[in-house]
Amino acid sequence: MGWAAGYMTRLAAGETVSFCPRGNSMAPKIRSGRLCTVTPVDAALLKVGDIVLCKVGRAEYLHFIKAIDRDGPRFQIGNNRGGINGWIGAAQIFGRLTRIDP
């Protein structure tokens, strides 16, 4: 069970969640410790550049959608430092970032 498991459960139930993620992989877009709000989302509405709360393998991320293969559909997830986490299906995306508080 990772850092975001509880948030993912709440998003799957249709709730909006807010939390303060730690780390620098998304800086300067998301600075460590900033309050982020994530809402449930229909995967059909996602686009490249959206930031999503997702699971890639066993790891949980609040990272960018870098590419979309609509035939899958599948989504390539990566950070703001050029790193790519991998490709995932829609079921591994739990919500989209809608707000970052200063």
C-alpha positions in Angstrom: 0.0 0.0 0.0 1.6 3.2 -1.2 1.3 6.9 -0.2 -1.7 7.5 -2.5 -3.7 4.4 -1.9 -6.3 6.1 0.3 -6.7 9.0 -2.1 -7.2 6.5 -5.0 -9.9 4.7 -3.1 -11.8 7.9 -2.4 -11.4 9.0 -6.1 -12.7 5.7 -7.3 -15.8 6.3 -5.0 -16.4 9.6 -6.8 -14.8 12.0 -4.2 -12.5 14.9 -4.8 -9.3 14.7 -2.7 -6.6 17.2 -1.6 -3.1 16.4 -0.4 0.4 17.7 -0.3 2.7 15.5 -2.4 6.4 15.4 -1.6 9.3 15.2 -4.1 10.8 17.3 -6.9 10.0 15.2 -10.0 7.3 17.7 -11.0 9.0 21.0 -10.1 8.5 23.7 -10.9 4.9 22.9 -12.0 4.2 21.2 -8.6 6.6 22.1 -5.8 7.0 19.7 -2.9 4.5 20.2 -0.2 2.0 22.3 -2.2 -1.7 21.5 -1.7 -3.0 19.7 -4.8 -6.7 19.0 -5.5 -7.5 15.9 -7.7 -10.9 15.1 -9.1 -12.3 11.9 -10.6 -12.1 11.9 -14.4 -13.5 10.1 -17.4 -10.4 8.7 -19.2 -12.0 9.6 -22.5 -11.6 13.3 -21.6 -7.9 13.1 -20.8 -5.3 14.8 -23.0 -1.6 15.0 -23.3 -0.3 17.5 -20.7 -2.9 16.6 -18.0 -1.5 15.7 -14.6 -3.0 12.6 -13.2 -2.9 10.5 -10.0 -2.1 7.1 -11.3 -0.4 3.8 -10.6 2.4 2.5 -12.8 3.3 -1.0 -11.7 3.5 -0.8 -7.9 4.4 2.9 -7.9 1.9 5.7 -7.4 2.5 9.1 -9.1 1.0 12.5 -9.6 2.6 12.9 -13.1 2.0 14.1 -16.6 0.3 12.3 -19.4 3.1 12.4 -22.0 1.3 10.5 -24.9 -2.0 8.7 -25.6 -2.6 5.7 -27.7 -6.4 5.9 -28.2 -6.6 2.4 -29.7 -5.8 0.9 -26.2 -6.6 3.2 -24.8 -3.3 3.6 -23.0 -1.5 6.5 -21.5 2.3 7.2 -21.2 3.1 8.7 -17.8 6.2 10.8 -17.1 7.5 13.5 -14.8 8.6 17.1 -15.4 12.3 16.1 -15.5 12.2 14.1 -18.8 11.6 10.8 -17.0 9.1 8.3 -18.4 7.3 5.9 -15.9 5.6 3.7 -18.5 2.3 3.0 -20.3 -0.9 2.3 -18.3 -4.5 1.6 -19.1 -7.4 3.8 -18.1 -8.1 1.7 -15.0 -4.8 2.8 -13.5 -5.7 6.5 -13.7 -7.7 7.6 -10.6 -8.1 11.4 -11.1 -6.9 14.6 -12.7 -5.2 17.5 -11.0 -7.5 20.5 -11.0 -5.8 22.9 -8.6 -2.5 23.7 -7.0 -2.6 26.1 -4.1 0.3 28.5 -3.6 
